[in-house]
């Protein structure tokens, strides 16, 4: 029986907010050995040693292999990804683990530092401190369907800027020699959303491959967006909601689009943006399966591909 564990460790403005999602493997499985596929795109130098030590702590032997071909006898295998953010020094801000049995996923774990840790000094904690609890949750034989834990009050992460009511002038109407001009105040609220834009395939630019995207929602599900790609390349564009079957995308390839699965394809978000050098960027985003987190995938005309994760 699989167990889902959702841990949201939240604090105030000056302390880190961490989201941990874990889907444990069936407790009836006896896992004694796991082959870990090395990910050369992960720049967190001690991530793989922390993984190995975590499995050893649960009396599970590990074998490290490179490439896509698993060594003979690898019934259980693990793949992973990890990303760094930058604030004076690099620190781990996101990681995912996929545990498989004979090519079928049986477990999953995600660590995410919400808002990149804000002003908290805890965001610079080491990889071991951050990942050991995640590995322990994945490998222990717990019970219960969903566990939610909230340690302190979380401040609202979505920054909402209220716009003053505007006045819409109605067409002039005349009655005899008199004319009347009517006006009706129309109030609306503009929402500002933020996301991490992560280059995962394409040109490697510097050591910091995680940058930011700013969404300003001026109507329900649509608005303007600004994204800073690695290398400080600024994209500006628009976004809106559109069913998957109606999406007319020319840059985002079906292969890239299919690297994510959305819970509701009929209400997916579509983003298109351009920079000053003629590069076009297209993204599709929504609620990701199986985590339920808001995110998406992007591709530009230079062949670079990105992951999009909302705060």
C-alpha positions as CSV (number, residue, x, y, z in Angstrom):
1,X,0.0,0.0,0.0
2,X,1.4,3.3,-1.0
3,X,1.5,6.2,1.4
4,X,1.4,9.9,0.5
5,X,3.0,12.3,2.9
6,X,2.7,16.1,2.4
7,X,4.8,18.2,4.8
8,X,4.6,21.9,4.7
9,X,7.0,23.5,7.1
10,X,6.1,27.1,7.2
11,X,7.4,30.1,9.1
12,X,7.3,33.9,9.1
13,X,9.1,36.3,6.8
14,X,12.5,35.7,8.2
15,X,12.5,31.9,8.3
16,X,12.4,29.4,5.5
17,X,9.2,27.7,4.2
18,X,9.8,24.2,2.9
19,X,7.4,22.0,1.1
20,X,8.0,18.2,1.1
21,X,5.9,15.7,-0.9
22,X,6.5,12.0,-0.5
23,X,4.8,9.0,-2.1
24,X,6.2,5.9,-0.3
25,X,6.5,2.6,-2.0
26,X,4.3,-0.3,-1.0
27,X,5.3,-1.4,2.5
28,X,5.2,-5.0,1.3
29,X,8.2,-4.5,-0.9
30,X,11.5,-5.7,0.5
31,X,14.2,-3.3,-0.9
32,X,17.7,-4.4,-0.2
33,X,19.6,-2.9,-3.2
34,X,19.0,0.2,-5.4
35,X,20.9,1.3,-8.5
36,X,21.2,5.1,-8.6
37,X,21.5,6.8,-12.0
38,X,24.0,9.6,-11.8
39,X,22.7,12.9,-13.1
40,X,25.6,14.9,-14.6
41,X,23.3,18.0,-14.9
42,X,23.1,18.3,-11.1
43,X,25.6,20.9,-9.9
44,X,25.0,20.2,-6.1
45,X,28.4,18.5,-5.4
46,X,27.4,16.5,-2.4
47,X,23.9,15.5,-3.5
48,X,24.8,12.0,-4.6
49,X,26.9,11.2,-1.5
50,X,24.0,12.3,0.7
51,X,21.6,10.0,-1.3
52,X,24.0,7.0,-0.9
53,X,24.3,7.6,2.8
54,X,20.6,8.0,3.2
55,X,19.9,4.6,1.7
56,X,22.7,3.0,3.7
57,X,21.1,4.4,6.8
58,X,18.1,2.2,6.0
59,X,20.2,-0.8,5.3
60,X,19.9,-0.5,1.5
61,X,23.0,-1.1,-0.6
62,X,23.5,1.2,-3.6
63,X,25.3,1.0,-7.0
64,X,26.0,4.1,-9.0
65,X,25.8,4.0,-12.7
66,X,26.0,6.5,-15.6
67,X,24.1,6.7,-18.8
68,X,20.7,5.0,-19.5
69,X,21.7,1.4,-19.3
70,X,21.3,-0.1,-15.9
71,X,23.7,-2.7,-14.6
72,X,22.5,-6.3,-14.7
73,X,20.4,-7.3,-11.7
74,X,19.1,-3.8,-10.9
75,X,15.5,-4.6,-9.9
76,X,15.1,-1.2,-8.1
77,X,16.5,2.0,-9.5
78,X,16.5,5.7,-8.5
79,X,16.8,8.8,-10.6
80,X,17.0,12.3,-9.3
81,X,17.3,16.0,-10.0
82,X,18.4,18.9,-7.8
83,X,18.6,22.6,-8.4
84,X,20.5,25.4,-6.7
85,X,19.5,29.0,-6.1
86,X,21.9,31.9,-5.6
87,X,22.1,34.5,-2.8
88,X,25.7,35.4,-2.1
89,X,26.5,31.7,-2.3
90,X,24.6,28.8,-4.0
91,X,22.2,26.6,-1.9
92,X,19.9,23.7,-2.6
93,X,16.4,25.0,-3.3
94,X,14.6,22.0,-5.1
95,X,15.1,18.3,-5.5
96,X,13.1,15.3,-6.7
97,X,13.6,11.6,-6.4
98,X,12.0,8.9,-8.5
99,X,12.1,5.3,-7.2
100,X,11.3,2.5,-9.7
101,X,10.9,-1.3,-9.8
102,X,11.6,-2.9,-13.1
103,X,11.0,0.4,-14.9
104,X,7.7,1.2,-13.1
105,X,7.6,4.1,-10.6
106,X,6.8,2.9,-7.1
107,X,7.9,6.0,-5.0
108,X,8.5,9.7,-5.3
109,X,9.8,12.5,-3.2
110,X,10.1,16.3,-3.7
111,X,11.9,18.9,-1.6
112,X,11.1,22.5,-2.4
113,X,12.2,25.7,-0.7
114,X,9.2,28.1,-1.2
115,X,10.1,31.5,-2.4
116,X,13.8,30.4,-2.5
117,X,13.9,30.7,1.3
118,X,13.2,34.5,1.5
119,X,15.4,36.2,4.1
120,X,16.0,33.1,6.2
121,X,19.5,32.1,7.0
122,X,18.2,28.5,7.1
123,X,18.2,28.4,3.3
124,X,22.0,28.0,3.4
125,X,21.7,24.8,5.5
126,X,23.6,21.9,3.9
127,X,22.3,19.3,1.6
128,X,22.4,16.6,4.2
129,X,20.3,18.7,6.6
130,X,17.7,19.3,3.9
131,X,17.5,15.9,2.3
132,X,17.9,13.4,5.1
133,X,14.3,13.9,6.4
134,X,13.0,13.5,2.8
135,X,14.9,10.3,2.3
136,X,13.8,9.0,5.6
137,X,10.1,9.7,4.8
138,X,10.5,7.9,1.4
139,X,12.1,4.8,2.8
140,X,10.3,4.3,6.1
141,X,7.2,2.0,6.2
142,X,4.7,4.5,7.5
143,X,0.9,4.3,7.7
144,X,-1.9,6.7,6.9
145,X,-3.0,8.1,3.6
146,X,-2.2,11.8,3.9
147,X,-0.3,13.6,6.7
148,X,-0.2,17.3,6.7
149,X,1.9,19.3,9.2
150,X,2.1,23.0,9.5
151,X,4.5,24.3,12.1
152,X,3.8,28.0,12.1
153,X,1.6,30.5,10.3
154,X,2.7,31.1,6.7
155,X,2.6,34.5,5.3
156,X,0.8,34.8,2.0
157,X,3.3,33.9,-0.7
158,X,1.2,35.3,-3.5
159,X,1.7,39.1,-3.6
160,X,-1.5,40.8,-4.5
161,X,-1.4,44.4,-5.6
162,X,-4.7,46.2,-5.6
163,X,-5.4,48.6,-8.4
164,X,-7.6,51.6,-7.7
165,X,-11.1,51.6,-9.3
166,X,-11.2,53.1,-12.7
167,X,-14.0,55.0,-14.2
168,X,-15.5,53.9,-17.5
169,X,-17.1,56.8,-19.5
170,X,-20.4,55.8,-21.0
171,X,-21.4,57.1,-24.5
172,X,-23.1,60.5,-24.5
173,X,-26.8,60.4,-24.6
174,X,-29.1,63.3,-25.5
175,X,-32.6,64.1,-24.4
176,X,-34.0,67.2,-26.1
177,X,-31.4,70.0,-25.7
178,X,-29.8,68.4,-22.7
179,X,-27.0,65.8,-22.8
180,X,-26.0,63.5,-19.9
181,X,-22.7,61.8,-19.4
182,X,-22.8,58.9,-17.0
183,X,-19.8,57.1,-15.5
184,X,-19.7,53.8,-13.6
185,X,-16.7,52.8,-11.4
186,X,-15.4,49.4,-12.3
187,X,-13.1,47.9,-9.7
188,X,-10.7,45.1,-10.4
189,X,-7.8,43.5,-8.6
190,X,-4.5,42.8,-10.3
191,X,-2.6,39.7,-9.0
192,X,1.2,39.4,-9.2
193,X,2.6,35.9,-9.2
194,X,6.2,34.7,-9.3
195,X,7.9,31.5,-10.5
196,X,11.3,29.9,-10.9
197,X,12.5,29.5,-14.5
198,X,15.1,26.8,-14.7
199,X,17.2,25.9,-17.7
200,X,17.5,22.1,-17.8
201,X,18.6,21.6,-21.5
202,X,20.4,23.9,-23.8
203,X,23.3,26.3,-23.5
204,X,24.9,26.4,-20.1
205,X,25.2,30.0,-19.0
206,X,27.2,30.5,-15.8
207,X,26.6,28.6,-12.6
208,X,23.2,30.0,-11.8
209,X,20.6,28.4,-14.0
210,X,17.6,29.4,-11.9
211,X,16.1,32.8,-12.6
212,X,12.7,34.4,-12.1
213,X,9.4,35.0,-13.9
214,X,6.8,37.7,-12.9
215,X,3.2,37.3,-13.9
216,X,0.7,40.2,-13.6
217,X,-2.8,38.9,-13.9
218,X,-5.0,41.7,-15.3
219,X,-8.0,39.5,-16.0
220,X,-9.2,36.1,-15.0
221,X,-6.4,33.7,-16.1
222,X,-4.6,36.2,-18.4
223,X,-2.2,39.1,-18.3
224,X,1.4,40.1,-18.9
225,X,4.6,38.3,-18.0
226,X,8.3,39.1,-17.8
227,X,11.0,36.4,-17.6
228,X,14.7,36.6,-17.1
229,X,16.4,33.7,-18.7
230,X,19.9,32.6,-17.7
231,X,22.4,35.1,-19.0
232,X,20.1,38.0,-17.9
233,X,18.1,37.8,-21.2
234,X,14.7,39.5,-20.7
235,X,11.6,38.1,-22.3
236,X,8.3,40.0,-22.3
237,X,5.0,38.6,-23.3
238,X,1.4,37.6,-22.4
239,X,-0.3,34.5,-20.8
240,X,-3.8,33.2,-20.9
241,X,-5.8,30.0,-20.2
242,X,-6.5,27.7,-23.2
243,X,-7.6,24.0,-23.5
244,X,-4.8,21.8,-24.7
245,X,-6.7,20.9,-27.9
246,X,-6.9,24.6,-28.9
247,X,-3.2,25.4,-28.3
248,X,-1.5,26.6,-31.5
249,X,2.2,26.5,-30.4
250,X,5.0,26.8,-33.0
251,X,8.1,26.7,-30.7
252,X,7.2,24.3,-27.8
253,X,7.5,20.9,-29.4
254,X,5.2,18.0,-28.5
255,X,8.2,16.1,-27.1
256,X,8.9,18.9,-24.6
257,X,5.3,19.4,-23.9
258,X,4.9,15.8,-23.0
259,X,7.6,15.9,-20.4
260,X,4.9,17.1,-18.0
261,X,1.4,15.9,-17.3
262,X,-1.3,18.4,-16.1
263,X,-4.2,17.3,-13.9
264,X,-6.6,19.4,-16.0
265,X,-5.5,19.9,-19.6
266,X,-8.8,21.7,-20.4
267,X,-7.7,24.7,-18.3
268,X,-4.0,24.9,-19.1
269,X,-2.1,28.2,-19.1
270,X,-0.2,29.3,-22.3
271,X,2.6,31.8,-22.2
272,X,4.3,33.4,-25.2
273,X,7.2,35.9,-24.9
274,X,10.0,37.4,-27.0
275,X,13.3,39.1,-26.3
276,X,15.0,42.0,-28.1
277,X,17.1,39.6,-30.2
278,X,14.2,37.8,-31.9
279,X,14.1,34.8,-29.7
280,X,10.6,33.5,-28.9
281,X,9.7,31.5,-25.8
282,X,6.6,29.4,-25.4
283,X,5.4,27.7,-22.2
284,X,2.5,25.5,-21.0
285,X,1.7,25.3,-17.3
286,X,-1.0,24.3,-14.9
287,X,-1.4,21.9,-11.9
288,X,1.2,19.2,-12.3
289,X,0.4,15.5,-11.8
290,X,1.1,13.7,-9.5
291,X,2.3,16.4,-7.1
292,X,-0.5,18.9,-7.4
293,X,2.0,21.8,-7.6
294,X,1.7,24.7,-10.1
295,X,4.3,24.5,-12.8
296,X,5.1,23.9,-16.4
297,X,7.6,23.6,-19.2
298,X,9.0,26.0,-21.8
299,X,11.1,26.0,-25.0
300,X,12.6,28.8,-27.0
301,X,13.7,29.1,-30.7
302,X,17.4,28.7,-29.6
303,X,16.6,25.1,-28.5
304,X,16.8,25.7,-24.8
305,X,14.2,24.1,-22.6
306,X,13.1,25.2,-19.1
307,X,11.0,24.1,-16.2
308,X,8.6,26.6,-14.6
309,X,7.7,26.3,-10.9
310,X,5.4,28.8,-9.2
311,X,6.0,29.9,-5.7
